[in-house]
Every structure is written in C-alpha cells, then in structure tokens.
C-alpha cells in the first residue's frame, strides 16, 4: 500500500502539476504530505509506548486512505494539498506504529532480516506502480492513480489489526505525551512555514515569505531537539548520530528523487511511463541494498555500512548530473539512480536496526518517532529547498538543465557528508 502510493504518485505528479497549473508549486505537493507526517509521527510515538500500536495503526489507515480519496477527487491545487496533508498525517501514524509493533514482536537478532523483507515489499509496486501510474496519467486520468490506493488499506487492516490487539505497554516512560504533542505541533508548523516561505520568495510580494522562512526556521530549531535524543543536532556519538543520519540520507535522496521524473520528462523528452521506469529500478536497487545488510552471516559493522551508504548515494547522485545532457544515453540515469537507491537500502535499514538496538524498552516508541521525524524533516528540507530553487529559477523558455544540475550536486554533497560522519554512530 505505502510503496504503491509513493512510487505511483511521484510518477504521475508531472501530469498533475500540468493539469492543475502548478508547475512552479511542484515542490509544495510533496511538502504538503511531509509536514503533517511529522505531527503524526510524534503522536504515534507516545501513543504506541502508552497503548501499543493498534490505535495508531487504525487511525493511520483511515487518514491515509481518506486523504488519497480527497486527492483523487480534487478539482484545484488547494484541495489536492489538503488531501496530501491528511494522507501525510496518516502515514506518520503508520510509520511509527509499525516500528512499535516490530520492537514488541520481533527478536533483535531477526530485525535486520525483517527490514530486508519490508524493503522487498517495494519490489512489485516499484516495478508495476510507476508503469501503471504513467499509463493511467497519460491515457485515463491522473485521478485514477490516487483512487486506486484507498482500497489497498483494507487487506492490511483485516490482516494486522486483530493480531496486535494484545500489544500494550504498562510503562509509558518518563516523557510527557502532552509536551511531545506541543513540540510536535510546533515542529510541523515550523517546517510548514519554512517550506512555504522558501517556495514563495519569488512568487509572493512583500516581506511575508521572509518572515515565514525565518519564523519557521526558529520554530524548527527549537522543537526538533525536544523530540530527539540529546545531541542529535550536533551528531553526538551513538544513537544521536544514528537518528541524524536518517535525516541526512533522506534530505539528499528525496530532494533529488522528487525531481527525477520531471527532469526526464522536460529535459530528455521521455513519457511519464518511461520516466517511471527509473523509479522502478530504484526500488529494486533499494531492496538489494537492504537484502545485503540483512544477511545473517554479514560481518561488516553497522557503522561501516552507514559510511558506505552515504558515499554510494553521493557519488551516484553526482553521476546523475551527466544524464541531464542530451548527448548522454538516457538509460544511464536509471543505472545511476538504481545504484544510489542501493546505498539507501544499505543505510536506511541499518539505521532502523540500530535505533531499536540502542533504545531502552520503554523508549522504543519515542525513539522510533524521533527516527521518523528526522526522516520527514530531512525529506521536507531536501524537497523544500529544491522546490524553492525550482520556483525561483525555473525557465520555461531556455530549460532547466543548470537548475537540475545544481539540485543533483547539492544532494550528493549532503550524502557524502553523511558518509563521512557515520563512524560517530559506533558505540562501545
């Protein structure tokens, strides 16, 4: 369900933006999903530690499916953004509550293999989703892409919810849920203001975008440390660096990925269907990387895998810049992106394993929420900054080759930095 939504809607989004007249607001369609994701994750962390994963899973499935239904019926950009926000809140609840269930059910030595299996769940949607979404967007309607997903919420609800009814936690820990909700709301508002301000600097007159950007940055800077392990912002050794690496990986990868289909369609002249094949190969590469880290006889330390992941993502993203040029075979973009995704599979699964391994029993929910917050904040910043650059410097006449190149180079630099600081995740 989650994989099909992610892979398919990214493929269809160039057509959505064109039909709704929202090319300049392209990045907002993604950031509208990520900002409520932050608050949903905060709620699920405290909720899961106190009551088990079932309530948050139930609410998450309902909001996720309902939000996509609103998107599929949207007649304007504003309604589409509302639907994306509702779906994002549901996704935040789902992401964290699944971690809470994993921590409660799966022994630690089996968790790397489980995360490998979860990544394998992206293969079929990764292969079929973009091609199907591209076909529907071109020949039927982009609305069908959104409306196909809500029915997919039913099978996991029927299969999973009865089996987690018994899970709970008699020790909610030392963290005040109310304080976390307030901080989570402040973080969501801060990230939303930061994204809107960055994206509106070139389109909205007056000082309002600057004020929103500055206020959003301040709110984000104040709230984030209260929702993550102490030392996360300064890359403290152990769990703080593990949490921070998740955000750095996502900032680098998703800030670029959101614009890969747009580049292939507008610069290289591919159809949405063919552009979606690149995302399909990325899903396969991600799964291969996750499979490697989940091998039971793997002797490579986790911090080495984290370093390798950042370097692979960075170098592959830099290699993508060559594929913007018309004389370079366009299929090389798919190869480079598959390798970048392989690095993400190595890194993201390893981060998930280490987060649960380094968390105390009564803190697995809040630390899982911190992991997802770092994930969403990194994605939001990557997509928001790339979207702001695109909104400011988009040139419908001369093209955007230089702009795409700059986005690719910046994303690669963030990933390489993550690889260089990853050894700080090592613990005694």
C-alpha positions as a printed NumPy array, in Angstrom:
array([[  0.   ,   0.   ,   0.   ],
       [  2.645,   2.51 ,   1.07 ],
       [  5.06 ,   1.547,  -1.696],
       [  2.44 ,   1.799,  -4.423],
       [  1.411,   5.256,  -3.222],
       [  4.988,   6.536,  -3.082],
       [  6.132,   5.122,  -6.416],
       [  2.963,   5.827,  -8.389],
       [  2.196,   9.361,  -7.273],
       [  5.788,  10.51 ,  -7.853],
       [  5.435,   9.256, -11.431],
       [  2.072,  10.92 , -12.037],
       [  2.942,  14.231, -10.387],
       [  4.291,  15.995, -13.523],
       [  0.904,  15.413, -15.178],
       [ -0.954,  16.543, -12.034],
       [  1.101,  19.747, -11.849],
       [  0.493,  20.477, -15.531],
       [ -3.272,  19.905, -15.389],
       [ -3.715,  21.993, -12.238],
       [ -1.366,  24.742, -13.449],
       [  1.05 ,  24.151, -10.576],
       [  4.468,  23.643, -12.172],
       [  6.046,  26.35 , -10.014],
       [  4.364,  24.876,  -6.932],
       [  5.613,  21.382,  -7.792],
       [  7.574,  21.001,  -4.558],
       [  4.582,  22.021,  -2.4  ],
       [  2.649,  18.919,  -3.461],
       [  5.342,  16.787,  -1.816],
       [  5.989,  19.011,   1.211],
       [  2.25 ,  19.157,   1.99 ],
       [  2.485,  15.417,   2.654],
       [  5.639,  15.567,   4.752],
       [  4.761,  18.355,   7.183],
       [  1.717,  16.603,   8.757],
       [  3.76 ,  13.402,   8.689],
       [  5.892,  14.991,  11.421],
       [  2.964,  15.522,  13.777],
       [  1.542,  12.073,  13.037],
       [  4.858,  10.508,  13.957],
       [  5.04 ,  12.386,  17.273],
       [  1.517,  11.293,  18.204],
       [  2.214,   7.672,  17.261],
       [  5.408,   7.506,  19.351],
       [  3.825,   8.493,  22.662],
       [  0.576,   6.727,  21.785],
       [  2.407,   3.499,  20.972],
       [  4.512,   3.497,  24.14 ],
       [  1.381,   4.033,  26.24 ],
       [ -1.244,   1.905,  24.457],
       [  0.521,  -0.3  ,  21.949],
       [  0.465,   0.083,  18.158],
       [ -3.162,  -0.819,  17.365],
       [ -4.896,   2.579,  17.929],
       [ -2.333,   4.489,  15.854],
       [ -2.401,   1.84 ,  13.119],
       [ -6.196,   2.103,  12.89 ],
       [ -6.206,   5.895,  12.722],
       [ -3.295,   5.905,  10.285],
       [ -5.002,   3.577,   7.824],
       [ -8.19 ,   5.67 ,   7.913],
       [ -6.415,   9.004,   7.403],
       [ -4.06 ,   7.659,   4.738],
       [ -6.857,   6.207,   2.617],
       [ -9.181,   9.162,   3.199],
       [ -6.558,  11.718,   2.227],
       [ -5.809,   9.946,  -1.048],
       [ -9.537,   9.824,  -1.796],
       [ -9.678,  13.614,  -1.394],
       [ -6.692,  13.954,  -3.755],
       [ -8.343,  11.805,  -6.389],
       [-11.469,  13.978,  -6.337],
       [ -9.64 ,  17.333,  -6.151],
       [-10.581,  19.998,  -8.706],
       [ -7.98 ,  22.531,  -7.566],
       [ -4.453,  22.663,  -6.204],
       [ -5.739,  23.791,  -2.793],
       [ -7.965,  20.718,  -2.364],
       [ -5.141,  18.467,  -3.566],
       [ -2.842,  19.924,  -0.908],
       [ -5.462,  19.296,   1.795],
       [ -5.725,  15.661,   0.721],
       [ -1.96 ,  15.274,   0.699],
       [ -1.804,  16.725,   4.227],
       [ -4.425,  14.289,   5.576],
       [ -2.664,  11.352,   3.925],
       [  0.658,  12.551,   5.334],
       [ -0.698,  12.576,   8.891],
       [ -1.928,   9.028,   8.396],
       [  1.428,   7.94 ,   7.002],
       [  3.21 ,   9.373,  10.051],
       [  0.962,   7.381,  12.37 ],
       [  1.56 ,   4.207,  10.327],
       [  5.323,   4.545,  10.037],
       [  5.984,   4.859,  13.766],
       [  3.336,   2.387,  14.944],
       [  4.843,  -0.28 ,  12.662],
       [  8.189,   0.207,  14.423],
       [  6.463,  -0.123,  17.789],
       [  4.914,  -3.423,  16.646],
       [  8.26 ,  -4.691,  15.311],
       [ 10.013,  -3.861,  18.583],
       [  7.307,  -5.684,  20.567],
       [  7.095,  -8.816,  18.422],
       [ 10.396,  -9.482,  16.613],
       [ 13.577, -10.547,  18.478],
       [ 16.518,  -8.219,  17.938],
       [ 18.622, -10.754,  16.031],
       [ 15.837, -11.153,  13.443],
       [ 15.135,  -7.449,  12.926],
       [ 17.739,  -6.916,  10.152],
       [ 16.107,  -9.709,   8.142],
       [ 12.656,  -8.261,   8.781],
       [ 13.686,  -4.838,   7.485],
       [ 15.084,  -6.611,   4.424],
       [ 11.695,  -8.264,   3.881],
       [  9.914,  -4.939,   4.305],
       [ 12.127,  -3.471,   1.585],
       [ 11.304,  -6.482,  -0.607],
       [  7.676,  -5.405,  -0.298],
       [  8.6  ,  -2.436,  -2.508],
       [  9.727,  -4.577,  -5.454],
       [  6.391,  -5.398,  -7.07 ],
       [  4.914,  -1.894,  -6.548],
       [  8.26 ,  -0.48 ,  -7.666],
       [  8.118,  -2.422, -10.931],
       [  4.407,  -2.158, -11.682],
       [  3.461,   1.06 ,  -9.886],
       [  5.31 ,   3.676, -11.981],
       [  4.452,   1.992, -15.287],
       [  0.782,   1.669, -14.314],
       [  0.68 ,   5.219, -12.953],
       [  2.309,   6.607, -16.08 ],
       [ -0.161,   4.751, -18.307],
       [ -3.162,   5.919, -16.281],
       [ -1.93 ,   9.515, -16.138],
       [ -1.342,   9.601, -19.903],
       [ -4.321,   7.637, -21.214],
       [ -7.01 ,   7.645, -18.491],
       [ -6.64 ,  10.254, -15.742],
       [ -4.139,  11.076, -13.056],
       [ -7.05 ,  10.866, -10.604],
       [ -7.179,   7.114, -11.09 ],
       [ -3.666,   6.869,  -9.624],
       [ -4.864,   8.341,  -6.324],
       [ -8.174,   6.476,  -6.283],
       [ -6.517,   3.065,  -6.721],
       [ -4.779,   3.287,  -3.344],
       [ -7.612,   3.655,  -0.748],
       [ -8.962,   0.123,  -1.394],
       [ -5.472,  -1.189,  -0.627],
       [ -5.895,  -0.12 ,   3.018],
       [ -8.476,  -2.862,   3.61 ],
       [ -6.325,  -6.045,   3.357],
       [ -3.632,  -4.88 ,   5.826],
       [ -6.324,  -3.67 ,   8.23 ],
       [ -8.046,  -7.06 ,   8.214],
       [ -4.782,  -8.977,   8.49 ],
       [ -2.86 ,  -6.874,  11.002],
       [ -5.197,  -5.147,  13.442],
       [ -6.622,  -8.297,  15.099],
       [ -3.087,  -9.609,  15.648],
       [ -1.798,  -6.558,  17.529],
       [ -4.817,  -6.129,  19.805],
       [ -2.935,  -7.644,  22.756],
       [  0.102,  -5.377,  22.465],
       [  0.421,  -2.594,  25.014],
       [  2.912,  -1.03 ,  27.37 ],
       [  2.41 ,  -0.738,  31.106],
       [  5.415,   1.587,  31.394],
       [  4.877,   4.701,  29.267],
       [  8.285,   6.02 ,  30.289],
       [  9.37 ,   9.387,  31.518],
       [  8.326,  11.532,  28.545],
       [  5.209,  13.683,  28.852],
       [  2.929,  12.932,  25.897],
       [  1.401,  16.427,  26.099],
       [  4.807,  18.096,  25.954],
       [  5.724,  15.963,  22.954],
       [  2.488,  16.811,  21.159],
       [  3.054,  20.534,  21.71 ],
       [  6.63 ,  20.229,  20.454],
       [  5.442,  18.134,  17.511],
       [  2.84 ,  20.727,  16.574],
       [  5.479,  23.458,  16.795],
       [  7.793,  21.418,  14.576],
       [  5.067,  20.797,  11.989],
       [  4.132,  24.5  ,  11.921],
       [  7.79 ,  25.465,  11.73 ],
       [  8.572,  23.129,   8.853],
       [  5.408,  24.185,   7.045],
       [  6.267,  27.856,   7.436],
       [  9.829,  27.244,   6.327],
       [  8.717,  25.381,   3.218],
       [  6.037,  27.906,   2.294],
       [  8.404,  30.805,   2.833],
       [ 11.172,  29.265,   0.741],
       [  8.789,  28.391,  -2.058],
       [  7.123,  31.815,  -2.068],
       [ 10.183,  34.069,  -2.073],
       [  9.901,  34.541,  -5.842],
       [  6.113,  34.465,  -6.212],
       [  4.651,  36.405,  -3.26 ],
       [  5.429,  40.053,  -2.804],
       [  6.336,  41.816,   0.413],
       [  8.148,  40.625,   3.49 ],
       [  5.743,  37.796,   4.392],
       [  7.765,  34.961,   2.762],
       [ 10.939,  36.143,   4.523],
       [  9.141,  36.349,   7.872],
       [  7.649,  32.877,   7.357],
       [ 11.049,  31.437,   6.459],
       [ 12.802,  32.913,   9.482],
       [  9.984,  32.079,  11.92 ],
       [  9.75 ,  28.551,  10.527],
       [ 13.476,  28.015,  10.91 ],
       [ 13.37 ,  29.258,  14.526],
       [ 10.396,  27.052,  15.455],
       [ 12.012,  24.037,  13.822],
       [ 15.297,  24.664,  15.601],
       [ 13.558,  24.954,  18.983],
       [ 11.228,  21.959,  18.625],
       [ 13.424,  19.336,  16.965],
       [ 15.889,  18.898,  19.885],
       [ 12.944,  18.279,  22.239],
       [ 11.726,  15.365,  20.127],
       [ 15.027,  13.581,  19.518],
       [ 17.739,  12.065,  21.746],
       [ 20.024,  14.701,  23.314],
       [ 22.9  ,  15.53 ,  20.991],
       [ 21.17 ,  14.652,  17.709],
       [ 21.641,  18.108,  16.201],
       [ 25.376,  18.057,  16.991],
       [ 25.922,  14.437,  15.919],
       [ 26.562,  13.047,  19.378],
       [ 28.036,   9.559,  19.414],
       [ 25.764,   6.539,  19.239],
       [ 22.012,   6.899,  18.917],
       [ 22.011,  10.696,  18.287],
       [ 24.158,  10.258,  15.169],
       [ 22.033,   7.299,  14.045],
       [ 18.914,   9.487,  14.193],
       [ 20.667,  12.384,  12.443],
       [ 21.934,  10.153,   9.639],
       [ 18.362,   9.193,   8.747],
       [ 17.576,  12.853,   8.097],
       [ 20.735,  13.435,   6.083],
       [ 20.125,  10.4  ,   3.873],
       [ 16.53 ,  11.468,   3.201],
       [ 17.457,  15.091,   2.574],
       [ 19.963,  14.027,  -0.069],
       [ 17.961,  11.282,  -1.762],
       [ 14.363,  12.504,  -1.757],
       [ 15.265,  16.108,  -2.536],
       [ 16.648,  14.756,  -5.808],
       [ 14.179,  11.908,  -6.445],
       [ 11.142,  14.194,  -6.42 ],
       [ 12.552,  15.989,  -9.466],
       [ 13.954,  12.998, -11.357],
       [ 10.709,  12.259, -13.282],
       [ 10.288,  15.976, -14.03 ],
       [ 13.824,  16.177, -15.422],
       [ 13.37 ,  13.089, -17.583],
       [ 10.063,  14.398, -18.961],
       [ 11.022,  18.037, -19.535],
       [ 14.745,  17.776, -20.376],
       [ 15.061,  14.371, -22.022],
       [ 11.595,  14.169, -23.595],
       [ 10.511,  10.87 , -22.029],
       [  6.889,   9.997, -21.418],
       [  5.742,   9.711, -17.78 ],
       [  5.592,   5.942, -18.265],
       [  9.226,   5.679, -19.368],
       [ 10.361,   8.161, -16.716],
       [  8.695,   5.949, -14.114],
       [ 10.956,   3.039, -15.067],
       [ 13.828,   4.887, -13.392],
       [ 11.923,   4.866, -10.102],
       [ 11.144,   1.171, -10.619],
       [ 14.839,   0.338, -10.929],
       [ 15.465,   2.474,  -7.862],
       [ 13.035,   0.331,  -5.867],
       [ 14.914,  -2.783,  -6.953],
       [ 18.275,  -1.243,  -6.031],
       [ 16.929,  -0.227,  -2.614],
       [ 15.752,  -3.784,  -1.998],
       [ 19.129,  -5.236,  -2.983],
       [ 20.892,  -2.91 ,  -0.549],
       [ 18.512,  -3.824,   2.239],
       [ 18.938,  -7.516,   1.456],
       [ 22.732,  -7.183,   1.751],
       [ 22.544,  -5.6  ,   5.213],
       [ 20.08 ,  -8.269,   6.391],
       [ 22.256, -11.276,   5.598],
       [ 22.608, -13.306,   8.833],
       [ 26.327, -14.013,   8.226],
       [ 27.267, -10.423,   7.391],
       [ 30.364,  -9.493,   9.379],
       [ 30.614,  -5.817,   8.382],
       [ 29.981,  -3.456,  11.336],
       [ 26.893,  -1.295,  11.077],
       [ 28.802,   1.989,  11.181],
       [ 30.836,   0.867,   8.149],
       [ 27.615,   0.09 ,   6.273],
       [ 26.348,   3.569,   7.167],
       [ 29.515,   5.181,   5.785],
       [ 29.365,   3.132,   2.594],
       [ 25.711,   4.06 ,   2.138],
       [ 26.358,   7.803,   2.225],
       [ 29.307,   7.633,  -0.162],
       [ 27.424,   5.433,  -2.654],
       [ 24.368,   7.708,  -2.629],
       [ 26.515,  10.816,  -3.028],
       [ 28.692,   9.585,  -5.885],
       [ 25.732,   8.127,  -7.765],
       [ 23.763,  11.357,  -7.408],
       [ 26.693,  13.329,  -8.766],
       [ 26.855,  10.893, -11.689],
       [ 23.206,  11.734, -12.443],
       [ 24.258,  15.24 , -13.49 ],
       [ 25.779,  13.838, -16.683],
       [ 22.458,  12.326, -17.741],
       [ 20.852,  15.769, -17.981],
       [ 22.924,  16.416, -21.113],
       [ 21.267,  15.299, -24.381],
       [ 24.371,  13.542, -25.731],
       [ 24.481,  11.128, -22.768],
       [ 22.327,   7.958, -23.149],
       [ 19.243,   8.494, -21.045],
       [ 19.244,   4.904, -19.758],
       [ 22.337,   5.743, -17.697],
       [ 20.057,   7.811, -15.449],
       [ 18.237,   4.63 , -14.471],
       [ 21.51 ,   2.835, -13.728],
       [ 22.881,   5.683, -11.613],
       [ 19.632,   6.021,  -9.683],
       [ 19.437,   2.277,  -9.023],
       [ 22.942,   2.402,  -7.5  ],
       [ 22.001,   5.429,  -5.383],
       [ 18.932,   3.546,  -4.161],
       [ 21.112,   0.537,  -3.31 ],
       [ 23.075,   2.808,  -0.994],
       [ 19.82 ,   3.971,   0.59 ],
       [ 18.792,   0.364,   1.176],
       [ 22.05 ,  -0.273,   2.995],
       [ 21.794,   2.851,   5.104],
       [ 18.113,   3.166,   5.921],
       [ 17.684,  -0.439,   7.074],
       [ 20.883,  -0.233,   9.148],
       [ 19.634,   2.951,  10.802],
       [ 16.34 ,   1.218,  11.662],
       [ 18.16 ,  -1.771,  13.179],
       [ 20.466,   0.406,  15.28 ],
       [ 17.633,   2.619,  16.541],
       [ 15.779,  -0.333,  18.06 ],
       [ 19.017,  -1.94 ,  19.261],
       [ 20.184,   1.188,  21.112],
       [ 16.784,   2.08 ,  22.658],
       [ 15.645,   1.192,  26.154],
       [ 12.43 ,  -0.89 ,  26.231],
       [ 10.18 ,   1.99 ,  27.324],
       [ 11.751,   4.375,  24.781],
       [ 11.361,   2.352,  21.586],
       [  8.218,   4.253,  20.604],
       [  9.559,   7.756,  21.167],
       [ 12.908,   6.885,  19.57 ],
       [ 11.107,   5.365,  16.586],
       [  9.141,   8.596,  16.381],
       [ 12.412,  10.556,  16.533],
       [ 13.731,   8.437,  13.668],
       [ 10.667,   9.162,  11.55 ],
       [ 10.801,  12.849,  12.472],
       [ 14.395,  13.015,  11.278],
       [ 13.315,  11.147,   8.135],
       [ 10.444,  13.563,   7.455],
       [ 12.394,  16.692,   8.38 ],
       [ 15.277,  15.687,   6.106],
       [ 12.872,  14.906,   3.265],
       [ 10.948,  18.126,   3.829],
       [ 14.107,  20.235,   3.826],
       [ 15.529,  18.478,   0.78 ],
       [ 12.313,  18.756,  -1.204],
       [ 11.555,  22.232,   0.147],
       [ 14.946,  23.678,  -0.741],
       [ 14.921,  22.011,  -4.154],
       [ 11.355,  23.218,  -4.718],
       [ 12.287,  26.758,  -3.677],
       [ 15.225,  26.739,  -6.092],
       [ 12.963,  25.434,  -8.851],
       [ 10.241,  28.   ,  -8.167],
       [ 12.806,  30.811,  -8.198],
       [ 14.91 ,  29.893, -11.221],
       [ 12.564,  27.814, -13.404],
       [ 12.967,  28.926, -17.025],
       [ 10.161,  27.673, -19.294],
       [ 11.948,  29.059, -22.374],
       [ 15.609,  28.123, -22.044],
       [ 15.056,  24.997, -19.95 ],
       [ 16.279,  23.947, -16.519],
       [ 19.412,  21.889, -17.202],
       [ 21.612,  24.08 , -14.988],
       [ 18.975,  24.118, -12.254],
       [ 18.659,  20.328, -12.188],
       [ 22.455,  20.057, -12.13 ],
       [ 22.639,  22.282,  -9.07 ],
       [ 19.988,  20.232,  -7.246],
       [ 21.834,  16.997,  -8.035],
       [ 25.227,  18.378,  -6.889],
       [ 23.793,  19.691,  -3.61 ],
       [ 22.028,  16.399,  -2.838],
       [ 25.189,  14.435,  -3.496],
       [ 27.192,  16.687,  -1.19 ],
       [ 24.769,  16.079,   1.697],
       [ 25.014,  12.306,   1.167],
       [ 28.818,  12.32 ,   1.103],
       [ 28.836,  14.359,   4.321],
       [ 26.589,  11.729,   5.916],
       [ 29.043,   9.024,   4.877],
       [ 31.964,  10.899,   6.403],
       [ 30.293,  11.432,   9.805],
       [ 28.717,   7.97 ,  10.002],
       [ 31.559,   6.491,  12.137],
       [ 30.171,   8.562,  15.029],
       [ 27.286,   6.081,  15.174],
       [ 29.694,   3.483,  16.574],
       [ 29.184,   2.597,  20.228],
       [ 31.33 ,   0.667,  22.677]])
